Amino acid sequence: MKSQIFTRKNYYFFAFTIFFFITISLAITSSSNLFADSLQDNSTKQIIIPKNKYGLEVVDNINIYNQLVKLDSNNKLVDLEKFIPKLKLCIRYATKNNFTKTAVYTKAKVFARLPVAKAIYKIQKILESKGYGLIIFDAYRPYSITLKFWDLIKDTNFVAAPWIGSRHNRGCAVDVSIYNLKTGKEIQMPSSFDDFTNKAFPTNNNFSKAILKNRKMLIDIMTANGFTVYPTEWWHFDFQGYEKFNLMDISFDLL
C-alpha cells in the first residue's frame, strides 16, 4: 500500500513538474514575440518621413524608401515590365503626346507596389487565356509630377490636389486598357487615355454595345482583383488598401 502511495506521489510530482516547465516555456516564447514586435514597432517609428508645406509625409529620399522596403517587402516598387511578360507599355508621359505637351517622365517605365504588381500579373494571365492583354499608360507617379499636373489643370475631377496627393503617388493606382494579342492593337474604348470630357466617365453609356462590352470587360476583371475604377476615368483603377502606403517622390532613375 505504501509502495502504491509513493508511486502515485511520484507520478503527480512528475506531472506537475512537466506542466510547470511547459507553462514557463510558453510564457518566455510569448514575451519574446512581444519584444520582437516591440522592436519592429520602434524601428518603424524611428524612420522619420519629412512633411511638405501641405503637412503631407512624402518619401523623397531613396535611403528612407529602402528602409521601408526592408521593414515590409510590400513597400517595394516593382518594375512591371520585368515582372509581367506581355504587358504592353504605352507611357505617353514619357513623350510629348499627353495633355501637358511635354515629356514629364525621363524614362518610359512603370512601377507599382508589390501587391499591386501581383494583382496585375494575375489579371494579365486571365486576359491572355481569352486572347487579350493589358496596356498600361501609367502607374507609380512621383509626387513632384502631380504638382506639375495641378499647375496646368486645377480640376480635382482629373488631377489630384497637391494637399491630398494621388494614389499614383503611393504606387497603388494604374491607368490601363486592353489590347488584342493577335493584332497588338488596343480594343475600342469610349475615349482615349486622358480624355477630360464625360466620355471618360465609367457611367456614361452613350456608346455602341461593342464599346460598352469592352469597357465592362476591363472594369469587371480589375474590380474582381482588388481594384476600384475612378468615377471620371474608365482607365484609372485604385488598389484597395492604398492608404496604407506612403506618398512617394522618388524618381524612376533611382528605382
N, C-alpha and C positions, 0 to 999 in steps of 0.2 A: 504493500500500500504506500509506504514511504517512497519507494522507488518510482511509483506512478506519479506521486505528487511532485517529486523532484523533476521528473521528465516534463511534466506539464509546465512547471515554473520555467524550466529552460526554454521550452517552446514559446511561451508568452514573452519571455525576455528577448529571445531571438527575433520574434515578430515585431516587437516594439522597437528594437534597435534598427531593423530594416526600414520600418515606417519613418523613424526619426531621420535617418540619413537621406531617404527619398525626399522628405519634406524640405530638409536643408538644401539639397541639391536643386530642387525646383525654385526655391527662394533665391538662391545665388544666380541661377540662369535668368530669372525674371529681372533681377537687379541689373545684371549685365546688359540685357536687352534695353532696359530703360536708360542705362548710362550711354549705350551706343546711340539710341535715339536722341538723347540729350546732346551728345556731341555733334550729331548731324544737324540738329536744330540750331545749335550755337554757331556751327560753321556757316550755315546759311545766313544767319544774322550778321556775321562778320563781313559778308560781301556787301559793300556799300555801293549802291547804284545812285549816281548823281541825279538830281532833279533839274529839269529845264525851267525856263521862265514861266511856263504854264503849270508848274508843280508836278509834272509827269516824270516818273522814273524811266529814263531811256538808256539802254545799254549801248554806249558808243565806244567802248574800249574792248579790244579783242581779248585782253587778258581776263577781264571780268566775264566775258562770254565763255571763254574756255573753262573758267572756274564753275560756271553754272552747268556746263555740259558734264563736267567731272562729277558734280553732285547728282545730276539726273540726265541720263542719255537722251531722254525725250526732248531736252532743250536743243539738241543738235539740229542745225540747219543742213539738210541733206540736199546734195546736188541731184535734182530729179532726173536730169538727162542720163546720168550714170546709173541711177537707181532703178529706172523703169525703161526697159527696152521698148522700142517702137513708139515711145512718147514723142509726138510731133511738136516741135517748138516754133512759135511764131511771135518772137519777142519784139513787138513794134516799138516799145520804149527804148530799144537799143538802136532805132532808126529814126528818121525824121517823119515817118509815116504814122503819126499819132496826133492827138489834139494839141499838143504843145508845139508841134512843127520843129522840134529839136530832139536830138538823141539824149535822153536823160540817164540812160544806163551806159556804162563804159563797156559792158560785155553782154552778149545775148545769153544770159544764164538764168536758171530758175532754181530757187531753193525753197524748202519748206521744212517745218519741224518734223521730227522722225515719225510721230503718229500720223501726221498728215500724209507724209510720203508713203507709208504703209497702206493707207486707205486708197490713195491714188493708184498704187500698184495693183491692188485688188480690183479696182474699177476698170483699169486698163485690161486686165486679164478677162474680165467678164465681157467687155466690149469686143475684144479680139475673137472670142468664141462666136460672136454674131457678125463678124466681118468688119468691125469698126475699130477705131482707136481714138484716143484723146488728143486734141490740140490744146496746148497751153500757151496763153498770152502773157500771163504774169502770175507771180506767187509772192514770195517774200519781197517786200519793198522797203528800203531804208527810210527811216522817218524823215530825213532831210529832203527826200524826193516828194514826200507828202506835203511838205511845206511849200515846195515849188508849185505843186499842183494847186494848192489853195490860193497862192498868189495870182494864178491865172483864172481859176473858176471858183468863186466863193459861193458855192452851192452845195450844201450838205447832202442833197439828193444824189450827187455824183462824185463828190470829193470829200474825204474825211477832214473834219475840223482839226486844226493843229492842237487845240486844247484837249482833244479826246484821243487823237491818234487813230490809225487804221488797223483793221485786223490783218491787213497785208504786212504792216509793220511788226506784227507779232509772229509772222511766219505761218499764219493759220488761215489764210484766205487764198483762193486760187481763181483765176479767170480762165475758163475753159470752154471748148466746144467739141464737136465730134467730126471725125473725118472717115471717109471710106478707105479701107485698107487697099482695095484694088486700084482705085483711081488716085489715091493720095490727096484727094480734094475734100474740103470741108462740106458737109451736108448743108442743105439750105436751112437757115435760121431766120427769125423775124427781122434781124438787123445785123449790121456789122458790129464788131467789138468796139466799145467806147462810143456808142451812139447815145447822144444826150437828149433823145426825144422819147416820147411814150412808146415808141416801137420796142424799146428795150425792156419795158415793164413785163414781168412774167404773167401778169393778169390780163394783158391785152390779147384778146382772142380774135382780132380783126385780120386774120391771115388764112391762107389756104389750109386744108386739112393736112396736107403733107408737111407743111412747116410746123403746124401745131403738134403733129405727131413727133417730129424730130426734137422739138423743144421739150416735149413731155418725156421723151426717152432720156434726154440729158438730165433733166431735173429729177426724174424718178431714180435713176441709178446713183446720182450724187446724194440725194436725201436718204436713200437706203443704206448708205455707207458713212453716215455721220456728218453730213454737210447740210447747211440751210441756204436756200437761194436768197439773194439780196432782193428787196422789194422793187428796185428800179433798174436792175441789171440781170437779164436772164443768164449771163455768162459768169456772174460773180457768186462764189459759194464760200461761206464761212464754216470752218470746222468747229464742231461742238466742243466747248471747254477752252476756247481761245483765250478767255480772260485769265487763265492760269499762267499764261506765258507773257514775258516781258516785252515791252516795246523795244525795237532794235534799230540802231543806226550804224550798222557795220557794213562797209562796202563789199561788193562781190569779190573784189581783188584780195580781200583778207580771208575769205571763206574757203 
